[in-house]
Amino acid sequence: MSGDGMFHQGQRVWVHGPDGAAREAIFVGGGDNATFFGGPPLAYVVFPDTREGVEIELDRVTARD
């Protein structure tokens, strides 16, 4: 488990945008360095439709059923 135990690698998740829209993604891992340097917890996700990988604030990610 990564992301403070909230998600596991390969888990299907939603990424919530600033406009309230949710986009499907796959959780890849947590970004522990950001917290160490005083930033917010981060997650790494991949969007299956574009195969684009991004680093995003963990609080914008929720699990999909």
N, C-alpha and C positions, 0 to 999 in steps of 0.2 A: 504494500500500500504506500501511496505517496500523497502529497498534499495534506499533511497532518492527518493521514489515515482516512481522509474523506473519500478518496477515489483510488482505483487501482489502474495500472497500465492497461490500455486497451478498452477501458470502460467507455460506453457511449454516454455523452454528456450534452447539455445545452450551454451555449455561450450567450449571455444576455448583453445586448448592446445598449448604448446610452439612450436610444429611442424606445426602449422596451421590447424590441424585437428579439426573438431567440433564434439561434442558428445551431444546427446539428454539428457536433464535433466528436473527436475521439481523444480521450485523455492520454497523454504520453508520459508526463511526470511532473513533479513539483520543482519549483525554482527556489531552493533554500538560500541561495546567496543574497537575494533581495532582502529577506528578513534580517540576515546577519548585518547588512549595511544600513538597517533602519527603514527599509522600504516595506511596502505591503507584501504579504505572501503572494507568490506567483505560481501559475500553472502553465505547462506547455501542452498545447492541443494541436490537432491536425483537423482541418476541414475536409471531409471526404469528397465533397463536390469539386473542390479546386486542388486538393492535395497540398494546400498551403499550410505550413506550420507557423504558429504564432505563440508568443509569450503574453499572457493575460493575467490580470489580477484574479486571484482565486475566488474572491467574493462574487465574481461575475459568472461563475460556473456552477451548474446544478446537475444532478444525475438525471438521466432519462430512464424511463421504465421499459 
